């Protein structure tokens, strides 16, 4: 694949879809493994790509279905999550069409709530450290001669349960006589889910007229493990143990290159990410907050030499906390159950990548 493609394609591929979660819907903070997370894996044989990606969000707006419970913020009863995550990614091209990817994620989370501390005082819980690692590979379907106008890649990988899925915190006013206790922190700020996941993903791009490029990226993670043994201390027995849910995300949009400013591009697209109610493989018991977020995603990228920096800011336009299996099972015609979840308004995603090439890149030109 010609090196001139590499000067702007890095901005297309998923530095922004690693969220992987934007609130109490515990979407893990990673994308699929079939891409270099901000670089697109458009590498020559024997080349390396090193990428660091930082994400931040604050979730505090509560939704039950698509209905926002605005009174939670007004009454100071909302749950607030602050999430910081850094991914260290290494990809290597075994050939012009076959590549491998390894991702090492680090996360730090804070959670402020009333209901977890006896509903009388607001306190904080924390988690931090290594999250769930991923390793995988991908394959570009078209060779160099056939990919001059675009290409599509498919990938597969494994998510390893390296993150702590029983991280503990101090909870106040919940023990005998209002004493404090050490308990597992909420599922949304656990560093892992305890499952070995199979990740299937795809990415692609196509060059269009007028210095435009269409792109897409998506993955689905199958998590066969049913529950992970971590207690929730929730009132319903069916939600006493944390579930190990599947996860999915998809992103598409257009990027416009700026010919007068070498290496600069701006993008605009949409993305959806979520946790399904039921897993495709294995059981779906235990506690989970299923739901999805639909966002509009503006972004920018700049490449100078072999360095690329990206900025993406997905802004939520639809947030839906869907009904879980326990919600459905415990509902009656007179008392339908529907749990809530807190979501963020936006996600900040900044990436910096270095491509270790065999030769110097040439100026980008899609005309």
N, C-alpha and C positions, 0 to 999 in steps of 0.2 A: 504494500500500500504506500502510495507516494507520501513523502514527508510533508508536503505542503498541506495535506489534509489535517495534519496533527496540530497546526497552529490555532485552529478554532474549534475543532470537534471536542477538545477537552471541556469546553464550557457547556456542552450539551448534556453530558452524561452525569448523572446523579449526584453532584455535590449537594443537591438539595433534598434528596429523598431519603435521607438517613434518619430520619426522625424516628423515624422511627417512633415515637409517640408524642403527642402534644397534649398530655394531660393524664387524667385518671384512667382513660382507656389505654392500657399498658402495652402500647405498640413499642417493641424493642427498637433501640436506636441504631438501626443499620439498614442498609439496602441489601439487594441481592449480591451474590459473589461474582456474578457474570459480568462485572464491569470493574474498572479501576477507580471507581468513586471519584468522579471529577476529571478523569482522563480518557475514558471511553475505550481503553485498551487498544488503541490504534498504534501499535508498536511494530517496528521491524524485528525480525528474528534476532534473538540474543540481547534485546534491549530491556531495560528495567524502568519501572515507574514507581516513584516514592511520593506518597500523598499523606498530608495531615489535614484532617477536617474537624472543625469545631462547630458545635451546635448549642443553642440556648433557647429556652422558652419558659414562660410563666403561665401556668394554667390556673384559672380561678372562676370562670364562667360556667355555671352548672346547667346541664341540659338533661331533660327526661324525654326521650325521643328527640324530636327537633325543637321542642318547646324549651325556651330559656327561662330558668327560674331566677328572674332578676331580683327577687326579694332576698335571695341568699346574700348577695353583696350588700344590699341595703341594710340587712339585719346583722351583718358581720358574722354570719354563720358559714360562709363559704370555706371550702378547702383550697389551699394554695400550694401548688408544687412549683419549685424552681429546679430546673434541670440543666446541667452542663455536661457535655460529652465530647470527647476527643477520640477520633479513630486514627490509627496509624496503619496505613495500607501499603503493601508491596505487591506489585504485579510484574510478571516476567513473560516475555513472548518466546515460546518454544519454536514457533514459526510465525509467518505472517498471518496465519489464521488461528492458531492455537495459543492460548494464554492461560496462566494460572494466577490466582489472587489469594493473598493471606491478609486478614484484617485483625488487628489487636485493638479492642475498644476499652477506653477508660471513662468512667462516669462518676459524677458527684451530684447528689440530689438532696433537696431540703423540702420538708412538708410541714405545713402549719395547719392545724385543725382544732376544732372544739370537740366534735363528737367522739374522737378517739381518746379524749382525756376527761371523761366523765361529763361532758357537755357543760362544764362549769368554768373552765379556764382554757385559753388558747396556748398550746405548746408546740414545740418543733420536734421532729424526728429527722434522721439523716441516714444516708447510705453513700458509700464511696469505694472505688477500687476497680479491679478488672471486671469487665462485663463478659458476655458470651462471645467467644472468638469464632471466626468463620474461615474456612478454607475451601477453595473450589477452582473450577476451570471453565473456559468457554471456547466457542468455535465460531469464527466468521464464516457464513455460508458461501459467500462469493470470493473468488480469488481476485488478484490485483487487476487483471484486465477487465473483468466484469463488474468491478465495484467503483468505477469512475464516477457514477452518478449517485451511489448510495450502497448501503450494505445492511445486513441483519446478522446478529449474533445470538446464539443460544448458549446457556450456561447451566451448570448444576454445582451444588456444593453442600457442605455439611456445617451446621451450627453446633458448636461444642458447648457443653454446660460448664464453662469455666467461671461464670459469674456466680456470686453468692446468691442463692435463692431463698436463704433463710437469714438474711441480715436482720439484726436485732436493734431495737431502740428502747428508750425509756418512756413509759406511758404513765401519766399521772391520774390520780383519782379513780383508778379502776380496780385496785386490790381491796383486801379486807379493810374496813374502816377508812376507805378513801386513800389507801396507801398507793405508792407507785409500784409498777411492775416492769420487768423486762420482757418484751414480746417482739415477734416479727413485725417489721415495718410493713406498711401497706404495699399491696401488689404493684402499684404504679411506680414505686421507687425501689423495688427489688432489683438487684444488679443482673439477675438472670432468671430463667424460668425452670431450670433443672432438666430440660429435655434435650435430646439429640435431634436436631431438626434437619430435614431435607429441603434445600432451597432450589427452586427451579426459576430461571429468569431468562429474560430476553431484552435486547436493546437494538436500536437501529436508527438510521439517519438517511436523509436524501437531500441532495443539493437541488435548489430551485433557482429560478431566475431572480435577478435583482439582489444578489448577495444574501438571499434567504436560505436557511437550512431548516428542514423539518426533522424532529427527533422524537423518539419515544424510549421509555425504559420501564420495566415492570418485573415484579417477582411475586411468587407465592411460596411461603414456608410451611411445610407439613410438619406438625409436631405430634407424633404418634402417642407419646406418653400421656396418660389420662390426668393424674394429679401428682403433685410433687411432695406431699407430706407436710408442707408448711402450713401452720395453723393461721387462721384469720381472726379468731375470737369474734366472729359475727354471730348474730342471734339465731339465724336459720341453720339447722343442722346440715342441710344440703349445701351450705356455703362454708362449712367449717374448715375445709382444706382448699388450698389454691389450685386452680386448674392450670394446665399447660396448653395454651391455645395456639392455633394456627395464626398466621399473619399474612397480610398482602399489601401491595402498593403498586400504583401505576402512575406514570407521568408522561405527558406529551406536550409539545408546543413548537414554537418557531424561534429561530435565532437570526438576528440581522447583523452581519459583519459591517464594519465601518472602514471602507477602503482607504480613506484619507488618514486614518489613525491605525497604523500597523499593529495587529494583534488584539484589537478591541472588538468586543461584541456585546450585544444586548439581547436578552431573551424574554419571552412571555409565553406562559403555558398554564396548564392546569394539572392537578394531581389529586389522587384519592388514596387513602391509606386506612387500614382498619383491622379489626379483630372480628372474625365471624362468630355467629352464635354456636355453630356446630363445626367440629373439625372434619376434614375429609377422610382421615384415617385415624382410628383409635377412638377412645371414649372422650366425652366432653363434660364430664362431671366436675363438681367442685365450683369454686367461686371464680368468675371472670366478669369483666365489664365489656361486653361486646359493643361495637359501634364503629363509626367511620367518620372521617373528616374529608371534606371536599374543599380544595383551596385553589386560588389563583396564584401563580408563581412568577413574579418578575425576577430577573437576574441580570448579572453583568459578569464579564470575564475579561481578563487582560493577560496576554502572553508576551514575554520578553525573553528571547533566547529559549532555553529549555525550561524556564519557570512559568507556571501558570497560576494565577490567583482568581478565585471565583467568589461571588457573593450572590446568594439566593435568599429570598424572604417570602416563603409561602404565607398567604393571608387567608384565613378561614372564611369561607362564604356559606358553608353548610356543615353543621355539627349534629350528629345523630347518635344518641346512646340507645341502641336497640335493646329489646327485651331478651334477657338471658333465659336459658332453659329452666333455671330455678324460678325466675319470674313467672314463666308460663305455667310451670307445674303447681305453684302455690297460689295461682289466681283463681278467683271464683267470679261468676257473673256480677255479683254485687261488690266484689273487692278485687279489681284487676291490679296485679303487682307490676311495677315498672321502676327498676332502679335508676339512679341518676349517675352522672359523671361530670367532672370538671374538665373543660377544654381551654386551650390557649387561643388567643386572637391571632398570633403569628409565630413564626419560627425564624430565627436568625441562623444562617448557615454560611460559614466562611471556610474556604479551602485554599491550601497552598500545595502545589505539586511540582516535582522535579523529574524530568524525563532524561534518563541516562542513555544517550543515543550513540550510535556508531559514527555518525557524521552530522554536520551542522544542518539544521533545518533551513529550507528555502522559503522565500516570501510566499505568503498565502494568496491564492487567486482562484476563485471558482468560476470566472468568466471564460 
